[in-house]
Amino acid sequence: MAEHSLVAFIAAIRQDPALQERLSTTAAADADEVAAIARESGFSVRPDDLVTHANGALVEYQDEDWFLKPLWWQLAN
């Protein structure tokens, strides 16, 4: 279920320029913040879902936190 929700969220991002803009800011830099935005948008996405998706291809680890790569939704398969 979690993977399905993340894939649906990524599809929604790709179709919504406003959501892309919101996720491109530093306010949505880490996995926790992006997961919160996903939940606000009606998707059941956890930070761990973002970190483990595509074997970690969407994130970079720094100082005990996972940061999303720029335009990470384009890297998702």
Phi, psi and omega in degrees: 000319182297317180296319179298317181293320178294317179297320178294320178296316179298319178298320179295319179299314183298337182260353187237099180302327179294320178292321176300315180298316180297320181280351179272353182274164177292343177290348179236043186276327184252166186299325179296315181293320179293319177298322177296319177295319178300315179296319177298331181271002175095013180250143180268082183238131177255158177305320180299327178298318179292320183291320185271344182299136178055039178055037176082014184291343185269348189232162171233141182262128178212130173046054176064025178217152179256119179254137179285139177291154178303136180052041184304330182294339176282340179276342182289143178264000000 
